[in-house]
Amino acid sequence: MKKTLVHIKGTKDGLILRLDDQCLFSDLLVELEEKVKEASDEPINVQLHLGHRHCTKEQKQELMQIVHKHSDMRVSKVVSDVMTVKEYQEKMLENQSQIHMGVVRSGQHVQAIGDLFIVGDVNPNGKVIATGSIYVLGKLVGIAHAGVEGDRDAVIAASYFKPTQVRIADQLEIMFDEKEQIVVQPEYGCAYIDESGRIDFDRLQMLKHLRQSVEMAKGGL
């Protein structure tokens, strides 16, 4: 029995064409052309899923041209599980962590791409900034801005949590009216964006329930 090289799946947004990633590219072109010729005459959006097949820009264009030539389908997206070197480098930057050893003094700024771990105190008017989350293994009594490029899942946590200002993504909280439990019990506190889209505060122990990924953070608090 001949193996099917093009699988078609309907969704509310159109069709997904899953293309076999093990066969010869020439065989794939032949079957794709056969399938789209049989397609409906009604205009419809299509996503081409390439799986783990590496296609050049020219090969992707060839696939799209077959779809457009023989039907009213229009390719809205080409999806691949293969990363380019540039995409891989960007992914590594997103997932990396930076460790700062020592005190962040007044007027000093420490910045990081990814998560930032401070092994020491953040003094008043000291500022720590990260595209990911911020974890302070010491006193946080300065300014912290996590998710600086828009990551609303980022968190700020500290062994002693009494910052003057916290910011996560585009949300800002000046800490003169912080939550009562943080004022009274600053030991092991954290800040995060809640379901309403505002910054909220809790005990550090609650982070694993609020953000499942935090359990993977190296070092811990």
C-alpha positions in Angstrom: 0.0 0.0 0.0 1.3 3.4 -1.0 2.2 5.6 1.9 0.3 8.9 2.3 2.7 11.8 2.1 0.2 14.7 2.6 -2.3 14.6 5.4 -5.1 17.2 5.4 -6.9 18.3 8.6 -9.7 20.8 8.9 -9.8 23.4 11.6 -12.0 26.5 12.3 -9.3 28.6 10.7 -8.9 26.6 7.5 -6.8 23.5 6.6 -3.6 22.1 7.9 -1.5 20.1 5.4 1.0 17.9 7.2 3.7 17.0 4.8 5.8 13.8 5.2 9.3 14.8 6.3 11.1 11.5 5.4 10.2 11.0 1.7 12.0 12.5 -1.3 11.1 16.1 -1.9 10.1 15.3 -5.5 7.7 12.6 -4.4 6.2 15.1 -1.9 5.6 17.7 -4.7 3.8 15.1 -6.9 1.4 14.1 -4.1 0.8 17.7 -2.9 -0.2 18.6 -6.5 -2.6 15.7 -6.6 -4.2 16.6 -3.3 -4.7 20.3 -4.0 -6.2 19.5 -7.5 -9.0 17.6 -5.7 -9.6 20.4 -3.2 -12.7 22.6 -3.0 -13.0 25.6 -5.3 -13.9 27.8 -2.2 -11.2 30.1 -1.0 -9.6 28.8 2.2 -6.5 29.5 4.3 -3.9 26.7 4.6 -1.0 26.0 6.9 1.8 23.9 5.6 3.5 21.8 8.3 6.9 20.6 7.3 7.7 18.6 10.4 11.5 17.9 10.7 12.2 18.5 7.0 14.7 21.2 6.3 13.5 23.2 3.3 15.3 26.0 1.6 13.5 29.3 0.9 13.2 28.2 -2.7 11.7 24.8 -1.8 9.1 26.5 0.5 8.2 28.8 -2.4 7.8 25.8 -4.7 5.4 24.2 -2.2 3.4 27.4 -1.9 3.2 27.8 -5.7 1.7 24.4 -6.2 -1.0 25.1 -3.6 -1.8 28.5 -5.2 -1.7 27.3 -8.8 -4.1 24.4 -8.6 -6.7 25.6 -6.1 -8.2 28.6 -4.3 -6.2 27.7 -1.2 -4.0 30.4 0.1 -1.0 29.5 2.3 -1.2 31.7 5.5 1.7 30.0 7.3 4.6 27.6 6.8 5.4 25.8 10.1 8.7 23.9 10.6 10.1 22.0 13.6 13.6 22.7 12.3 15.3 25.7 13.9 17.7 27.9 12.0 21.0 28.8 13.7 19.7 32.3 14.3 16.5 30.9 15.9 18.5 28.5 18.1 20.7 31.4 19.3 17.7 33.5 20.1 16.1 30.6 22.0 19.3 30.0 24.0 19.3 33.7 24.9 15.7 33.5 26.1 16.4 30.5 28.3 19.7 31.6 29.8 20.3 32.7 33.3 22.8 35.2 34.8 24.1 35.1 38.3 25.4 38.3 40.0 27.6 37.6 43.1 27.6 40.4 45.6 25.7 43.4 46.8 23.9 45.7 44.3 24.7 49.1 45.8 22.8 52.4 45.7 22.8 53.8 42.2 24.1 50.5 40.7 22.1 48.8 37.9 22.4 45.1 37.1 20.8 43.8 33.9 20.4 40.4 32.4 18.9 38.6 29.4 16.8 35.7 30.8 16.5 35.1 34.5 18.6 37.0 37.0 19.9 35.5 40.2 21.3 37.9 42.8 23.5 36.2 45.5 23.6 39.2 47.8 21.4 42.2 48.8 19.9 44.8 46.5 20.3 48.0 48.5 17.9 51.1 48.4 18.2 52.8 45.0 20.0 49.8 43.6 18.2 48.4 40.5 18.0 44.9 39.0 16.5 44.4 35.6 15.9 41.2 33.6 13.9 40.0 30.6 13.0 36.9 32.7 12.4 36.5 36.4 14.5 37.9 39.2 15.5 35.9 42.3 17.4 37.6 45.2 19.2 35.3 47.6 19.4 38.1 50.1 17.5 41.4 50.9 15.6 43.1 48.1 15.1 46.7 49.4 15.8 48.5 46.1 14.1 48.4 42.7 13.3 45.3 40.6 12.0 45.1 37.0 11.3 41.6 35.7 9.9 40.7 32.2 11.3 44.0 30.9 10.5 43.0 27.3 6.9 42.0 28.0 7.1 38.6 29.8 4.0 38.7 32.0 4.8 35.3 33.5 8.0 36.6 35.0 8.2 36.8 38.8 10.3 38.7 41.4 11.2 36.8 44.6 13.6 37.4 47.5 14.7 35.9 50.8 13.8 39.3 52.3 11.2 41.1 50.2 10.8 44.8 50.9 11.5 46.6 47.6 10.7 50.3 47.1 9.4 49.6 43.6 8.5 46.4 41.6 7.8 46.2 37.9 6.8 43.2 35.9 6.4 43.7 32.1 4.3 46.9 31.8 2.8 46.7 35.4 4.3 49.0 38.1 3.8 48.9 41.8 5.2 51.6 44.1 5.7 49.9 47.4 4.5 52.5 49.9 1.1 50.7 50.0 2.3 47.1 49.5 0.3 44.2 50.8 0.0 44.0 54.5 1.6 40.5 54.8 4.7 41.7 52.9 5.1 44.7 55.2 4.7 42.7 58.4 6.5 39.5 57.2 9.0 40.5 54.5 10.8 37.1 54.8 10.5 35.0 51.6 8.1 37.1 49.6 7.4 37.3 45.9 5.5 39.4 43.3 3.8 38.2 40.1 1.0 39.3 37.7 -2.3 37.7 38.7 -5.3 36.7 36.6 -6.7 40.2 36.6 -3.5 41.5 35.0 -2.2 43.4 38.1 0.8 42.8 40.3 0.0 40.8 43.4 2.2 39.5 46.3 2.4 36.3 48.2 4.6 34.1 50.3 7.5 32.6 48.3 6.2 29.1 49.0 3.2 29.8 46.9 5.2 30.4 43.7 5.2 26.7 42.7 1.4 26.8 42.6 1.3 30.2 40.8 4.0 29.4 38.2 4.7 25.8 37.5 7.9 26.5 35.7 9.5 28.1 38.8 10.2 24.6 40.1 12.8 24.3 37.3 14.7 27.4 38.4 18.2 26.4 39.3 19.5 27.5 42.7 16.1 27.9 44.3 15.4 30.1 47.3 
